[in-house]
Amino acid sequence: MGTLCRLRQLRTTLGSEFHSWCKLQAPDAARKQLPRIYVTRRIPPEGMKILSQSGLCSIEQWDSDEPVSRTELLKNVAGVGGLYCLLTDKIDAEVLDAAGPSLQVVSTMSVGYDHVSLVELKRRGIRLGYTPDVLTEAVAELTVALLLATSRRLLEAVEEAKSGGWGTWKPLWMCGSGLTDSTVGILGLGRIGAAVTARLKPFGVKRFLYADTDPRPDVASKIPAKFVPLDGLAQHSDFIIVCCALTPETRGICGSRLFSQMKDTAIFINTSRGGVVNQEDLYQALVNGQIAAAGLDVTEPEPLPTDHPLFKLKNCGAV
């Protein structure tokens, strides 16, 4: 969801980790060559301004809206002191080796950091900067928008109107599912999950359930939401919203087992990471009527190929 809203929210944190690090270098900056910072994409000018006005580092940038190629990345990071990356850049041992011992900080313009090898950073003593919480409100709002569009079949209705499928008014046509008196299940009750529940309350949701690695009573008590195992979340929820981080434990967690236990009227929404969902299992669940519909803001890969089977389904919206 690379919207202007996100870019504006990010600008207050862009470059902050680098700026802090550069301050630490200030006593030596006048006596030696300035540390080099490599920025892997064209970013909002506010972020570049923070770096350039510090006067404590020299900036090199891949000046394009498209991702830097792997070959260029490996070549351009050699000898840098700081790396400013995006979530499309895989920062692993190969990149860190190419950068060499001068690299002291990696900062990613994202809330998630599953594209960065934390093990390798820790082994080398390299600091990591990221931007937690800056997108919480935006993602929560867009999650609700995707849920409503999917459950009320808005994308289907638009296509029918464009193609002439809308003939006359029919009492039961394109009704979809409502939130009033429903049970909403949240997979991953973090900042975004909690923000989503706050926005869904006015719709008259009857109860909230959540599944997570451990109970989160401090967050859940404010909603309120009941902690249940994943199987219970699947069995009892009318809507399942995936908000968890992508980790080795959550990769593919939404697969055939989950879908087979969901209600055939249930709506599945994912705004976390594409890798959390087994997309082949999701496709089969949608085709076979195990679940009613799915709304996907994230996929693997991104974007999906235009001929991907999920795009051919009326009951799946991948945006």
Buried (B, 14 or more C-beta within 10 A) or exposed (E): BEEEBBBEBBBEBBBBBBBEBBEEBEEEBEEEEBBBBBBBBEBBEBBBEBBBEBEBBBBEBBEEEEBBEEEEBBEBBBBBBBBBBBBEBBBEEBBBBBBEEEBBBBBBBBBBBBBBBEEBBEEBEBBBBBBEEBBBBBBBBBBBBBBBBBBBBBBBBEEBEEEEEBEEEEEEEEEBBEBEEBBBBBBBBBBBBBBBBEBBEEBEBEBBBBBBEEBBEEBBEEBEBBBBEBEBBBBBBBBBBBBBBBEEEBBBBBBBEBBBBBBEEBBBBBBBBBBBBBBEBBBBBBEEEBBBBBBBBBBBEEEBEEEBBBEEBEBBBBB
